[in-house]
Amino acid sequence: MKIENPAALRFIMQEDIYLLPTDKTEQPIAIEQPVLTTKNTDLNYLGKYKKGFLIVAYYANEEYMAAAHIAALENILKRKEYGLDDVAIFNRFAYPDVDFEQIQTYFNPQKILLLGKNALPVNLPALTFNQPQKIKQYEALYTFSFDEMMENTPNKKAFWDQVKNL
């Protein structure tokens, strides 16, 4: 049996190992640890992204978005003649190291909706809150998260006033 990683020995040999006095004088061989790179080339998202509409959210306890929030989002999308197949819901919590350039390169969005301050990726150009703006070639809106809107009617109204024009 060939073992390349010495850490694996503890699973194979469960007995205590003792060094003899002659073994103590030998210099241990340095083992190089492989360098791990965490390049996220494949990002998971909900939807089929048929119309290039990217929705960036931040949910620590959900894979993509809370079920009640998805239902509310679907109603909003229907008013704009979109469905879940037309958008991509990307949960930034799952990818804390992914910056704006990586998101932009991966998705190449036509429209982007950023739900709450936690959803803002690193290196995003400065955006005015709840005001649609152009980033490069597409429309972007940084607005309330669904947690901020669900029980707050003025926030819902302000959100809808901007989203309907996006």
Number of C-alpha atoms within 10 A of each C-alpha: 3 4 9 9 10 8 9 10 11 10 8 9 9 8 8 6 7 7 7 8 8 7 10 9 8 8 7 8 6 6 9 7 7 6 6 6 6 8 9 12 11 7 15 15 18 16 15 14 19 13 15 17 24 25 22 26 23 26 18 13 10 12 15 22 21 15 10 11 15 15 12 13 15 15 14 16 17 11 10 13 9 16 19 18 13 16 23 24 22 25 23 24 20 17 14 12 14 19 15 15 14 18 19 13 10 13 16 16 21 14 20 26 22 23 22 19 14 14 22 21 21 13 11 12 11 9 16 11 14 20 16 20 16 12 16 8 10 14 17 25 24 24 26 19 22 23 13 14 17 13 10 11 11 10 17 16 12 15 21 15 13 15 19 11 9 16
